[in-house]
């Protein structure tokens, strides 16, 4: 019984955390938006920096997947070339 409890404890804890944490993350959005809007209205540039940061975070997963895909493709091509040389 104890091993069954230990087996399910970590996934259950992670599920609970994933269900609770978006509430805390969502609470910051209005504050950030109000700060950026008031800063831009007063002639500041912090709102533009916030927008650039969002675009940076948005693009990173695509860049990472692209790099991993390229490295994988290059290694597979080298393996195929070596295999073709060994056969010939």
N, C-alpha and C positions, 0 to 999 in steps of 0.2 A: 504494500500500500504506500509506503514512504517513497519508493522509487517512482511509482506512478505519479505521486504528488510533485516530486522534484522534476519529473519529465515535463509536466504541464505548467509548472510555476513560471518559468521564464517566458514562454510564449504568451501566457495569460497576462503577465505583468507588462510585456511590450504592447499587447493589444489595448490594455487599459490606458497606458501612457499615450499611445497614438490617438485614442479617442478623447483624451483630456487636453493634450497640448495644443490642438488647433484653437481652442477657446482662448488661451493665453496669447497666441500669436495674432489672432484676429483683433484683440483688444488694442494692439499698438497701431493698427492701420489708421484710425481716425486721428490719432495724435500726430503721426508722421505727416499725414495729408495737411492738417491744419498748420503745422509748423512750416512745411514747404510752401504752402499758399501764402501765408503771412510774410514769409521771408521774400518771396518773389514780388509780392505787392509793395514791399518796402525797398525794392531795388537790389536785394541780395542775390547771390548766385548759388546758395546752398541747395535750392530746389533743383537746379540744373545738375548739380553733383549727385543728388539723390536719383534723378532719372538716369544718369550715366551709370551709376552703381547697379541699378535694376537691370539695365541692358547688359552690363558685364555679367551679372549672375545668370541672366537668361541665356547668354551665348555659351557659357563655359561647358555645360553638358554636351552640346553639339560639337564643340571643338574637341573635347575629350574623346567622344565616340569616334569622330573622324580620325584622330591620331591613332587610336587603337585599331580601327579598321585598316588604315594604311599600313601600319606595322604588321598586322596579321596578313594582309594581302602580299606584302613584300616578302615575308618569310615563306609563305606558301609558294610563291613564284620561284624563290631560290631553291626550295626543296624539289620542286618539279624539274628545274634545270639540272640539279645534281642527279636526280633519278634518271633523267633522259641521258646524261653522260655515262652513267654506270651501265645502262642497258646497251648503249651503242658500242 
